Amino acid sequence: MAIGTAADVCQPLFLILASSRRPFMTAPMRFTCLPVVILLMLAVSGCGFMKESRIQVGAVERIFHLRYVTSIKDCEIGDEYRLWIPVPHDDPHQKIDGMKVRSPVEGSLYTENRFGNSMYYFEGICSASQLDFTIEYDVTRHTYIVDAAPGSAQETDIDYPGLMALYLQPSSLCYVTPVVKREAEILTTGKESVAEIARSFFDHVLKNMSYDKSHPGWGRGDITHACDVGMGNCTDFHTYFNALCLASGIPSRFQIGMWGKYYPVNGEYKAAGYHCWCEFHVPGKGWVPVDLSEAERDPNNIDRYFGSHTGNRVTLSTGRDLILMPRQAGPPINYFVNPYVEMNGQPYDKVSKNCFWTDSIGSE
């Protein structure tokens, strides 16, 4: 029998631990069966979604409250809907507390078993022309700065082959084109470390792209658009970097989430649409953060964005071509930062999202 991927191996366990349809606030198993869960986690240490420590590292940089409001619009009374809303989870650089949900029907919290992304799922019958769903939570962001230079003192994670293989897979819009392959070969010549190679990719993307949303096709994270047009937003910048890493066998991952103001302000405000960023992996050291589009928009601080992420963000999801939980009827999701709706079994686009941000403490 062939040995499957880390996600394949993990799926039966994950169906037990994470796929049961339980409301978020009613999960006593998390406490009463904790020893069993820990043993199961140890027994399947090849599972990618369980690999990364959920212990926060670094000093507290920013604390804020998010209110994420989803509205399904122009509903036909009696139609059947399914709704998935991305929600953040704890990772080494953020802590999520006090999650609350207000919705017309009860929802369930799920975590998909490939990248470990969390989401709230709702299904029901349209009872009004507009249905509103509100999810809110507190976020504590920790300083995320990594010195990628060889020999630098830095806490590291363990290199798991299964997890690294996950981030060496192409997606439908991020893959190695002949142009990318040729560029990667040139840019890696004479470089002795992963950090040096990644920095050459970082500088190359900044040299060849501009933050410009005037050309049709921006924002999809399409590698051909990024290379051919050289313009776009954060998704396009980071897709280019991810593709160069992919061409050179360097694990890298795309992440996306909500984006607040650079410095705390008083009172609640409507946050920007979204922001994305990425990380690359250095053997023996761990993940190194980069933010290329911010570097392009702030050329006086380019070095800051190679090896660090600012605290005015919350990660909602990782990866591309996502299969949701429960599985959607439509095709894989390019990236998951906005709510996804199906109406009567078909993708439905009459849905809006607004995110409201309230700072507590922190400064950049």
Secondary structure, 3 states (H helix, E strand, C coil): CCCCCHHHHHHHHHHHHCCCCCCCCCCCHHHHCHHHHHHHHHHCCCCHHHCCCCCCCCCEEEEEEEEEEEEECCCCCCCEEEEEEEECCCECCEEEEEEEEECCCCCEEEECCCCCCEEEEEEEECCCCCEEEEEEEEEEEECEECCCCCCCCCCCCCCCHHHHHHCCCCCCCCCCCHHHHHHHHHHHCCCCCHHHHHHHHHHHHHHHCEECCCCCCCCCCCHHHHHHHCEECHHHHHHHHHHHHHHCCCCEEEEEEEECCCCCCCCCEECCCCEEEEEEEECCCEEEEECHHHHHHCHHHHHHHECEECCCEEEEEECCCECCCCCCCCCCECCCCCCEEEECCEEECCEEEEEEEEEEEECC
